[in-house]
Amino acid sequence: MGPRRGDPTEEGRIACEDGVPRSDCPYRLDTPEYRAWMEGWDEAEEVKVVGGEEEGEEP
């Protein structure tokens, strides 16, 4: 049995914050977990953009 995963939305958010590319989603396409992970990743990216933390910008 593999390691237990947490909430896919939270995993996606953390992945984005840690610099993991969106294309590295660990879930299979067309699953609820995939959509949730992507949603979390996109939400974190939006926060980075709105907060001015994009690449090359000062925090």
N, C-alpha and C positions, 0 to 999 in steps of 0.2 A: 504494500500500500504506500503510495507517494505522500509527500507532505500535504497537510491540509491547507487549503487556501481560505483566505478571508473573503470579505465583501469585494466583488469584482470592481465596483465603482470606486471604492477606496483604493484598491490596488492600482487602478488606472491613474488616479490622481497622484498617488505617490510615485508611480513610474515616471510621469511627466515631470514632477518636481525633481526627480533624480536624474533627469536627462535621458531617459530611455525613449528611443524613437517610437512614434505612434505605430509604426509597422511591426513592432516587436510584441504585439499583443499575444499572450500565451494561449488564448482561447480559440476554438474553432470558429470559423466564419459561420454566420447564420445561427448562432446560439444566443440565448438571452445573456449569458455571461460575456460573450464578445461585445454585444451592444452596450452592456453596463460598463465594461472596462473602457471602451471608447468614449462613452459619455463622461466618465470620470477624468480621463486624459484630456478631453476637450475642455471641460470645465476648468481644470488646472491651467491649461494653456491660455484660456481667456483671462483668468486672474493675472497671469504673468504679463499679458499684453496690456491690460487695463492698468496694472500696477507699474508699468514702465520697466519691467524686468527682462525685456527682450534682449537678445544677444547684442552686446556692444553698448548697451545703455547702463548708466550708473543706477544702482538701486535707490 
